[in-house]
Amino acid sequence: MKLAVMQPYFLPYIGYWQLINAVDTFVIYDNVQYTKKGWINRNRFLLNGKDKMFTVNLRKDSDYLNVDQRFLSHDYKKDKLIAMFHNAYYKACNYNEVIKLIIEIINCKEEDLFKYIYNSVIKICEYLSINTKIIISSSVNIDHSLKAQSKVIALCKQLNVQTYINAIGGVELYNKDDFLKNNIKLQFLKTKPIEYKQYNNEFIPNLSILDVMMFNSPDKIKIMLQKFEIL
């Protein structure tokens, strides 16, 4: 069985979905510390030929809380975010289908940041026909005080995993020998270059999956989900 483990991200780039699609089981962290300057509640989209950041606004709180201990701000203007996406993509070829999904995702009633993002991950997996089993990390019976590689290995052992696949960005964080000592094969997924037409603009890579869906049908995205190499 192949396993991947990642933080929750709101509408992340296609590499995240490639990773989910490449494994049998995907563990999504809820009990991991929120990263203030990371990508958990923000990403980039295309606006007037340039990349622009969008953000899910959060209530002011301690930077040391876990993702599932953070909450959406009462000032998070969902209608404004929807309008921003409408203005950016209303001429995109797949707009009519995708905007319905995006409105449903943005208007989710959950205020817990993790649950809000988790809902979006499930909805997009359904849209892209990704059938990977998704497990919330806190539901797995391990010592959750473990950190980094030790926690990943514990998750693998508890879930009887033979192969662990991580995004290429973790190549400096994990040691293949340490995994082998626990009878686990460590591999890394590296996304190959993906390009598609974004109106008539110069292509900007690695934008939110929102951008990919606006300009590509689910069938085309299925092909993109396979454009990676395993190292």
Backbone as numpy.savetxt, mean C-alpha at the origin, in Angstrom:
# Nx Ny Nz CAx CAy CAz Cx Cy Cz
4.54 -21.75 1.16 3.71 -20.55 1.16 4.58 -19.31 1.16
4.17 -18.31 0.42 4.90 -17.05 0.32 4.18 -15.97 1.12
4.97 -15.20 1.87 4.42 -14.16 2.75 5.11 -12.83 2.49
4.35 -11.74 2.61 4.91 -10.39 2.62 4.30 -9.65 3.81
5.04 -8.72 4.35 4.59 -7.92 5.49 4.90 -6.46 5.20
3.90 -5.61 5.35 4.12 -4.19 5.08 3.28 -3.31 5.99
3.70 -2.05 6.10 2.89 -1.04 6.78 1.65 -0.75 5.93
0.63 -0.17 6.53 -0.52 0.28 5.74 -0.21 1.61 5.08
-0.58 1.73 3.82 -0.41 2.99 3.10 -1.70 3.33 2.37
-2.02 4.61 2.29 -3.24 5.04 1.63 -2.97 5.29 0.15
-3.57 4.47 -0.70 -3.44 4.57 -2.16 -1.98 4.62 -2.61
-1.16 3.66 -2.18 0.26 3.67 -2.53 0.53 3.34 -3.99
1.80 3.40 -4.37 2.19 3.17 -5.77 2.04 1.69 -6.14
2.18 1.37 -7.41 1.85 0.04 -7.89 2.74 -1.06 -7.31
3.95 -0.73 -6.89 4.83 -1.74 -6.31 4.23 -2.41 -5.08
3.47 -1.66 -4.31 2.80 -2.20 -3.13 1.81 -3.29 -3.53
1.09 -3.05 -4.60 0.08 -4.00 -5.07 0.72 -5.19 -5.77
1.87 -4.97 -6.39 2.63 -6.08 -6.95 3.04 -7.04 -5.84
3.48 -6.49 -4.73 3.91 -7.31 -3.60 2.75 -8.12 -3.04
1.61 -7.49 -2.83 0.44 -8.22 -2.33 0.07 -9.34 -3.31
0.09 -9.03 -4.59 -0.33 -10.00 -5.60 0.66 -11.15 -5.75
1.91 -10.94 -5.36 2.97 -11.94 -5.56 3.02 -13.01 -4.48
2.27 -12.82 -3.40 2.35 -13.76 -2.27 1.00 -14.42 -2.00
1.06 -15.47 -1.17 -0.16 -16.16 -0.77 -0.86 -15.45 0.37
-0.05 -14.90 1.28 -0.58 -14.21 2.46 0.16 -12.90 2.65
-0.59 -11.85 2.95 -0.02 -10.53 3.16 -0.41 -10.06 4.56
0.59 -9.78 5.37 0.33 -9.26 6.72 0.48 -7.75 6.68
-0.56 -7.06 7.11 -0.54 -5.60 7.13 -0.45 -5.15 8.59
0.58 -4.35 8.87 0.82 -3.91 10.24 -0.23 -2.91 10.72
-0.81 -3.19 11.87 -1.64 -2.19 12.55 -0.93 -1.68 13.80
-0.15 -2.57 14.42 0.54 -2.22 15.67 2.00 -1.87 15.40
2.18 -0.95 14.47 3.51 -0.44 14.15 3.45 1.08 14.30
4.58 1.67 14.73 4.59 3.11 15.01 4.33 3.93 13.75
3.46 4.91 13.89 3.17 5.83 12.79 4.42 6.64 12.46
4.71 6.77 11.17 5.87 7.53 10.71 5.41 8.88 10.18
5.76 9.92 10.89 5.24 11.25 10.59 5.57 11.72 9.18
6.80 11.50 8.73 7.21 12.00 7.42 7.24 10.89 6.37
6.56 9.79 6.65 6.50 8.69 5.71 5.32 8.82 4.76
4.91 7.67 4.21 3.89 7.65 3.18 2.58 7.01 3.64
2.42 6.82 4.93 1.25 6.11 5.44 -0.05 6.80 5.03
-0.13 8.09 5.23 -1.38 8.81 4.96 -1.24 9.89 3.88
-0.29 9.69 2.97 -0.13 10.63 1.88 0.51 9.96 0.67
0.33 10.56 -0.49 0.97 10.06 -1.70 0.91 11.15 -2.76
1.33 10.80 -3.98 1.40 11.78 -5.06 0.41 11.43 -6.18
-0.15 12.45 -6.80 -1.01 12.25 -7.95 -0.63 13.26 -9.03
-1.25 13.13 -10.20 -0.91 14.00 -11.33 -1.88 15.18 -11.39
-1.33 16.38 -11.43 -2.16 17.57 -11.55 -1.47 18.56 -12.49
-2.14 18.85 -13.62 -1.61 19.79 -14.60 -0.19 19.44 -15.05
0.02 18.15 -15.26 1.30 17.68 -15.78 2.41 17.56 -14.77
2.12 17.80 -13.50 3.14 17.71 -12.45 2.64 16.84 -11.31
3.57 16.32 -10.52 3.16 15.51 -9.36 2.84 16.43 -8.19
1.75 16.10 -7.50 1.30 16.90 -6.35 0.94 15.95 -5.21
1.20 16.38 -3.99 0.94 15.55 -2.82 -0.51 15.68 -2.36
-1.10 14.54 -1.97 -2.38 14.58 -1.26 -2.19 13.93 0.10
-3.00 14.34 1.06 -2.82 13.89 2.45 -4.16 13.62 3.12
-4.22 12.55 3.90 -5.34 12.30 4.80 -4.96 12.96 6.13
-5.64 14.03 6.49 -5.28 14.79 7.67 -5.61 14.04 8.96
-4.70 14.13 9.92 -4.85 13.42 11.19 -4.98 14.39 12.36
-5.61 13.90 13.42 -5.68 14.68 14.65 -4.28 14.83 15.23
-4.02 15.94 15.85 -2.73 16.15 16.51 -2.60 15.18 17.67
-1.47 14.49 17.72 -1.26 13.52 18.79 0.21 13.19 18.87
0.59 12.32 19.79 1.97 11.93 19.97 2.51 11.23 18.72
3.74 11.55 18.36 4.38 10.92 17.22 4.83 9.49 17.53
4.66 9.06 18.78 5.11 7.73 19.19 3.98 6.71 19.23
2.79 7.10 18.82 1.66 6.17 18.80 1.72 5.26 17.58
1.10 4.09 17.71 1.00 3.18 16.57 -0.05 3.69 15.58
-0.02 3.11 14.39 -0.96 3.52 13.35 -2.40 3.36 13.81
-2.70 2.27 14.52 -4.08 2.02 14.97 -4.47 2.87 16.18
-3.55 3.74 16.62 -3.85 4.66 17.71 -3.97 6.10 17.22
-3.86 6.27 15.92 -4.01 7.58 15.31 -5.39 7.69 14.66
-5.91 8.91 14.60 -7.28 9.10 14.11 -7.34 10.23 13.08
-8.30 10.12 12.19 -8.51 11.15 11.18 -8.92 12.46 11.86
-8.45 13.55 11.30 -8.78 14.86 11.83 -10.25 15.20 11.56
-10.86 15.95 12.48 -12.22 16.44 12.24 -12.22 17.46 11.10
-11.02 17.97 10.77 -10.89 18.95 9.69 -10.52 18.31 8.36
-10.50 16.97 8.32 -10.20 16.26 7.08 -11.38 16.45 6.12
-11.17 17.25 5.10 -12.24 17.61 4.17 -12.28 16.60 3.02
-13.13 15.60 3.19 -13.22 14.54 2.19 -13.72 15.07 0.85
-14.70 15.95 0.89 -15.25 16.51 -0.34 -14.18 17.28 -1.12
-13.31 17.94 -0.40 -12.24 18.71 -1.04 -11.27 17.77 -1.75
-10.94 16.65 -1.10 -10.03 15.68 -1.71 -10.66 15.07 -2.96
-11.93 14.72 -2.86 -12.65 14.17 -4.03 -12.66 15.18 -5.17
-12.93 16.43 -4.87 -12.96 17.48 -5.89 -11.59 17.65 -6.54
-10.54 17.53 -5.72 -9.18 17.66 -6.24 -8.88 16.54 -7.23
-9.29 15.32 -6.89 -9.08 14.20 -7.80 -9.94 14.34 -9.06
-11.15 14.86 -8.88 -12.02 15.09 -10.05 -11.37 16.07 -11.02
-10.87 17.17 -10.50 -10.27 18.18 -11.35 -9.03 17.66 -12.07
-8.32 16.75 -11.41 -7.09 16.21 -11.99 -7.36 15.15 -13.06
-8.45 14.38 -12.88 -8.60 13.19 -13.71 -9.92 13.08 -14.49
-10.75 14.10 -14.49 -12.07 13.93 -15.11 -12.00 13.65 -16.61
-10.86 13.92 -17.25 -10.69 13.61 -18.66 -9.96 12.28 -18.89
-9.59 11.60 -17.82 -8.87 10.32 -17.95 -9.81 9.25 -18.49
-9.27 8.30 -19.22 -10.09 7.32 -19.94 -10.88 6.40 -19.01
-10.41 6.20 -17.80 -11.11 5.27 -16.90 -11.75 6.00 -15.72
-11.93 7.30 -15.87 -12.42 8.14 -14.77 -13.76 7.69 -14.21
-14.75 7.48 -15.06 -16.11 7.21 -14.58 -16.19 5.99 -13.67
-15.43 4.98 -13.99 -15.45 3.76 -13.17 -14.66 3.95 -11.88
-13.49 4.56 -12.00 -12.59 4.66 -10.85 -13.07 5.68 -9.82
-13.63 6.79 -10.25 -14.03 7.82 -9.29 -15.09 7.30 -8.33
-15.95 6.39 -8.78 -16.96 5.81 -7.89 -16.28 5.06 -6.75
-15.24 4.28 -7.10 -14.49 3.53 -6.08 -13.77 4.48 -5.14
-13.15 5.51 -5.69 -12.38 6.45 -4.87 -13.28 7.21 -3.91
-14.47 7.60 -4.37 -15.43 8.29 -3.50 -15.84 7.38 -2.35
-16.08 6.11 -2.67 -16.45 5.15 -1.63 -15.33 4.98 -0.61
-14.11 4.92 -1.09 -12.95 4.78 -0.20 -12.77 6.01 0.68
-12.80 7.18 0.09 -12.59 8.42 0.85 -13.70 8.64 1.87
-14.92 8.28 1.51 -16.06 8.50 2.40 -16.27 7.41 3.44
-15.32 6.50 3.55 -15.40 5.46 4.59 -15.63 6.11 5.96
-16.51 5.53 6.77 -16.90 6.12 8.05 -15.87 5.92 9.16
-14.90 5.04 8.93 -13.90 4.77 9.97 -13.09 6.02 10.28
-12.82 6.24 11.57 -11.98 7.36 11.99 -10.60 6.89 12.43
-10.50 5.63 12.81 -9.22 5.01 13.14 -8.39 4.96 11.85
-7.17 5.51 11.87 -6.36 5.58 10.66 -6.12 4.21 10.05
-5.79 3.22 10.87 -5.53 1.89 10.32 -6.77 1.33 9.63
-7.90 1.39 10.30 -9.12 0.82 9.73 -9.51 1.54 8.44
-9.26 2.85 8.40 -9.56 3.65 7.21 -8.70 3.18 6.03
-7.40 2.99 6.29 -6.50 2.54 5.23 -6.77 1.08 4.87
-7.01 0.26 5.88 -7.29 -1.16 5.63 -8.49 -1.32 4.69
-9.50 -0.54 4.91 -10.68 -0.59 4.03 -10.28 -0.27 2.59
-9.42 0.72 2.41 -9.00 1.10 1.06 -8.19 -0.01 0.39
-7.36 -0.69 1.17 -6.56 -1.80 0.63 -7.47 -2.93 0.16
-8.46 -3.27 0.97 -9.39 -4.35 0.61 -10.19 -3.98 -0.64
-10.66 -2.74 -0.70 -11.47 -2.31 -1.84 -10.67 -2.33 -3.15
-9.43 -1.88 -3.09 -8.62 -1.86 -4.31 -8.20 -3.26 -4.73
-7.92 -4.12 -3.75 -7.63 -5.52 -4.08 -8.81 -6.15 -4.81
-10.01 -5.87 -4.35 -11.21 -6.39 -5.02 -11.31 -5.85 -6.44
-11.06 -4.56 -6.61 -11.14 -3.94 -7.93 -10.12 -4.55 -8.90
-8.92 -4.84 -8.38 -7.84 -5.37 -9.21 -7.84 -6.90 -9.27
-8.84 -7.52 -8.65 -8.95 -9.00 -8.61 -7.71 -9.64 -7.99
-7.20 -9.02 -6.94 -6.10 -9.61 -6.16 -6.72 -10.43 -5.04
-6.47 -11.73 -5.05 -7.15 -12.64 -4.12 -6.28 -13.09 -2.94
-5.17 -12.43 -2.74 -4.27 -12.76 -1.64 -4.97 -12.65 -0.28
-4.69 -13.59 0.60 -5.23 -13.53 1.96 -4.52 -12.41 2.72
-5.30 -11.52 3.33 -4.73 -10.39 4.07 -5.03 -10.55 5.56
-3.97 -10.50 6.35 -4.07 -10.70 7.80 -3.58 -9.45 8.52
-4.29 -9.03 9.54 -3.86 -7.90 10.38 -2.84 -8.40 11.39
-1.72 -7.72 11.50 -0.58 -8.22 12.28 -0.91 -8.54 13.74
-1.72 -7.70 14.38 -2.00 -7.92 15.80 -2.81 -9.19 16.06
-3.40 -9.76 15.00 -4.18 -10.99 15.16 -3.30 -12.24 15.18
-2.01 -12.07 14.87 -1.09 -13.21 14.84 -0.45 -13.37 16.22
-0.43 -14.59 16.72 0.03 -14.87 18.07 1.56 -14.93 18.14
2.18 -13.75 18.26 3.63 -13.64 18.43 3.91 -12.62 19.52
5.18 -12.45 19.86 5.60 -11.41 20.78 5.65 -10.09 19.99
4.67 -9.24 20.19 4.57 -8.03 19.39 5.49 -6.91 19.87
6.31 -7.20 20.89 7.33 -6.22 21.28 8.58 -6.37 20.41
8.64 -7.43 19.62 9.76 -7.63 18.71 9.78 -6.52 17.66
10.95 -6.26 17.13 11.10 -5.19 16.15 11.72 -5.71 14.86
11.47 -4.99 13.78 12.14 -5.16 12.49 12.23 -6.63 12.07
13.46 -7.09 11.75 13.65 -8.44 11.21 13.17 -9.52 12.17
13.40 -9.32 13.46 12.99 -10.34 14.44 11.48 -10.54 14.43
10.74 -9.45 14.24 9.28 -9.55 14.21 8.81 -10.24 12.93
9.46 -9.92 11.82 9.10 -10.56 10.55 9.34 -12.06 10.62
10.49 -12.46 11.17 10.80 -13.89 11.29 9.79 -14.58 12.19
9.40 -13.92 13.28 8.39 -14.49 14.17 7.06 -14.69 13.46
6.67 -13.72 12.64 5.44 -13.84 11.86 5.52 -15.01 10.88
6.66 -15.12 10.21 6.86 -16.21 9.26 6.75 -17.57 9.95
7.39 -17.72 11.09 7.38 -19.00 11.80 5.99 -19.35 12.30
5.28 -18.35 12.82 3.94 -18.60 13.34 2.97 -18.97 12.22
3.19 -18.43 11.04 2.30 -18.68 9.91 2.81 -19.81 9.00
3.87 -20.50 9.47 4.44 -21.65 8.74 4.82 -21.30 7.31
5.56 -20.21 7.18 5.95 -19.71 5.87 7.32 -20.24 5.46
7.44 -20.62 4.20 8.72 -21.09 3.68 9.49 -19.98 2.95
8.76 -19.00 2.41 9.39 -17.92 1.64 8.83 -16.58 2.08
9.73 -15.66 2.39 9.32 -14.29 2.73 9.82 -13.36 1.64
8.90 -12.56 1.08 9.25 -11.60 0.03 9.07 -10.19 0.55
10.10 -9.38 0.41 10.04 -7.99 0.86 10.25 -7.06 -0.34
9.73 -5.85 -0.24 10.01 -4.85 -1.26 11.51 -4.59 -1.31
12.02 -4.21 -2.47 13.46 -4.05 -2.67 14.07 -3.03 -1.72
13.24 -2.10 -1.23 13.75 -1.09 -0.31 14.28 -1.65 1.00
13.93 -2.90 1.31 14.38 -3.51 2.56 15.63 -4.35 2.43
16.31 -4.26 1.28 17.46 -5.13 1.04 18.59 -4.90 2.05
18.69 -3.70 2.58 19.72 -3.40 3.58 19.26 -3.70 5.01
17.98 -4.03 5.16 17.43 -4.22 6.50 17.38 -5.68 6.94
17.39 -6.59 5.96 17.20 -8.00 6.27 18.39 -8.83 5.79
18.71 -9.89 6.56 19.85 -10.74 6.27 19.37 -12.14 5.87
19.73 -12.57 4.67 19.26 -13.86 4.16 19.71 -15.02 5.04
20.92 -14.93 5.60 21.42 -16.01 6.46 20.57 -16.16 7.72
20.15 -15.03 8.29 19.32 -15.09 9.49 17.98 -15.76 9.19
17.44 -15.51 8.02 16.18 -16.16 7.63 16.40 -17.66 7.39
17.51 -18.00 6.74 17.80 -19.41 6.45 17.98 -20.22 7.73
18.54 -19.60 8.75 18.69 -20.28 10.04 17.34 -20.69 10.61
16.29 -20.00 10.18 14.93 -20.30 10.63 14.13 -21.02 9.53
14.87 -21.57 8.55 14.26 -22.34 7.44 13.30 -21.49 6.60
13.67 -20.23 6.42 12.87 -19.31 5.62 13.73 -18.73 4.50
13.24 -18.77 3.29 13.95 -18.18 2.16 13.55 -16.72 2.03
14.55 -15.85 2.01 14.30 -14.41 1.89 14.50 -13.96 0.44
13.51 -13.29 -0.11 13.60 -12.76 -1.46 13.15 -11.30 -1.48
13.53 -10.60 -2.55 13.15 -9.19 -2.68 12.48 -8.95 -4.03
11.42 -8.17 -4.00 10.69 -7.83 -5.22 11.11 -6.45 -5.70
11.57 -6.40 -6.95 11.98 -5.14 -7.56 11.07 -4.85 -8.75
10.37 -3.74 -8.70 9.46 -3.36 -9.78 10.25 -2.95 -11.02
9.85 -3.50 -12.17 10.44 -3.10 -13.44 9.81 -1.78 -13.89
10.49 -1.05 -14.77 9.91 0.23 -15.25 8.52 0.02 -15.84
7.58 0.83 -15.41 6.20 0.79 -15.91 5.86 2.18 -16.44
5.37 2.22 -17.66 5.01 3.51 -18.25 3.67 3.38 -18.99
2.86 4.40 -18.91 1.58 4.45 -19.59 1.27 5.91 -19.93
0.28 6.13 -20.74 -0.03 7.48 -21.18 -0.78 8.25 -20.10
-0.23 9.37 -19.70 -0.87 10.28 -18.76 -1.26 11.54 -19.54
-2.44 11.50 -20.15 -2.83 12.54 -21.10 -1.73 12.64 -22.16
-1.28 13.83 -22.47 -0.18 13.99 -23.43 1.06 14.56 -22.75
1.16 14.30 -21.44 2.26 14.85 -20.66 3.47 13.92 -20.66
4.60 14.48 -20.28 5.77 13.64 -20.03 5.46 12.73 -18.85
5.76 11.45 -18.97 5.36 10.47 -17.96 6.07 10.71 -16.63
5.29 10.65 -15.55 5.82 10.76 -14.19 5.60 9.41 -13.51
6.65 8.68 -13.15 6.50 7.34 -12.58 6.19 7.34 -11.09
5.75 6.18 -10.63 5.59 5.90 -9.19 4.60 6.81 -8.47
3.57 7.24 -9.20 2.49 7.97 -8.54 1.56 6.98 -7.84
0.60 7.48 -7.12 -0.38 6.66 -6.43 -1.06 5.68 -7.40
-1.50 4.54 -6.88 -2.29 3.59 -7.69 -3.51 4.28 -8.28
-3.97 5.35 -7.66 -5.06 6.16 -8.20 -4.77 6.56 -9.64
-3.54 7.03 -9.89 -3.16 7.47 -11.23 -3.16 6.30 -12.20
-2.62 5.17 -11.77 -2.59 3.97 -12.61 -4.01 3.57 -13.01
-4.92 3.55 -12.05 -6.29 3.12 -12.31 -7.04 4.10 -13.21
-6.76 5.37 -13.08 -7.44 6.37 -13.90 -7.10 6.22 -15.37
-5.87 5.80 -15.68 -5.43 5.74 -17.07 -5.36 4.32 -17.65
-5.70 3.32 -16.83 -5.57 1.93 -17.30 -6.74 1.08 -16.82
-7.19 0.17 -17.67 -8.26 -0.76 -17.30 -7.71 -1.79 -16.32
-8.58 -2.45 -15.56 -8.12 -3.53 -14.67 -7.32 -4.60 -15.40
-7.69 -4.92 -16.64 -6.96 -5.93 -17.41 -5.53 -5.48 -17.70
-5.36 -4.21 -18.03 -4.01 -3.69 -18.28 -3.19 -3.67 -16.98
-3.86 -3.35 -15.88 -3.15 -3.30 -14.60 -2.71 -4.70 -14.18
-3.49 -5.72 -14.51 -3.11 -7.10 -14.21 -1.76 -7.43 -14.83
-1.53 -6.95 -16.04 -0.25 -7.17 -16.71 0.85 -6.41 -15.98
0.56 -5.19 -15.57 1.55 -4.38 -14.84 1.93 -5.03 -13.52
0.98 -5.69 -12.88 1.24 -6.33 -11.58 2.29 -7.43 -11.69
2.53 -7.90 -12.90 3.53 -8.96 -13.12 4.89 -8.40 -13.55
4.98 -7.09 -13.69 6.23 -6.49 -14.18 7.19 -6.24 -13.01
7.79 -7.31 -12.54 8.77 -7.21 -11.47 9.76 -8.36 -11.61
10.83 -8.27 -10.87 11.78 -9.38 -10.78 12.01 -9.71 -9.31
12.27 -10.99 -9.05 12.54 -11.45 -7.69 14.03 -11.67 -7.53
14.61 -11.02 -6.54 16.05 -11.11 -6.29 16.34 -11.91 -5.03
